[in-house]
Amino acid sequence: MAKKTNAVRLIEQLGISYELSDYEIDLDAFSAVVVADLIGMDAAAVFKTLVVSGERNGPCFAVVAANSDLDLKALARAHGERRVEMLPVKDVEPLTGYRRGGVTAIGARKALPVYVDASAMNHDVIGVSGGIKGLQIRIAPTDYIAASGAVVVDIQR
């Protein structure tokens, strides 16, 4: 039985339907694409959550498909910034409450703006981190948007 994280508890409080998938962690081959394979989902339907920051509006979450890269310029435009950059790993856990590899925009310590790539809407179900390494939440993209407060934008390449 998978552990209940803040993200899972929040989804349950909201009455949202979801499924959990746990997987064995291989720290030598750990990436969102590997996670997608381990849980039997297409990498285009599994989304990684990145923490990015800009000078004017501060940090935000960027959620993009496992098999894509974040388009920093597109995210900067969406976030009202001239430029954004990845938040240093050492700053992620104090800000979000989640460790690298388990970061999710749902139930984070601090409410931050969330931008999810529009490609999420191409799937009936997407996979997102459950708040710890080794746990993925399978959720309808519209429910993910409701739970995280995400704005849907084109931010991947």
Sequence and secondary structure as in RCSB ss.txt:
>XXXX:A:sequence
MAKKTNAVRLIEQLGISYELSDYEIDLDAFSAVVVADLIGMDAAAVFKTLVVSGERNGPCFAVVAANSDLDLKAL
ARAHGERRVEMLPVKDVEPLTGYRRGGVTAIGARKALPVYVDASAMNHDVIGVSGGIKGLQIRIAPTDYIAASGA
VVVDIQR
>XXXX:A:secstr
     HHHHHHHHTT   EEEE    GGG SHHHHHHHTT  GGGBEEEEEEEETTTEEEEEEEETTS B HHHH
HHHTT S EEE  HHHHHHHHS  TTS  STT SS   EEEEGGGGG SSEEEE SSTTEEEEE HHHHHHHHT 
EEE  B 
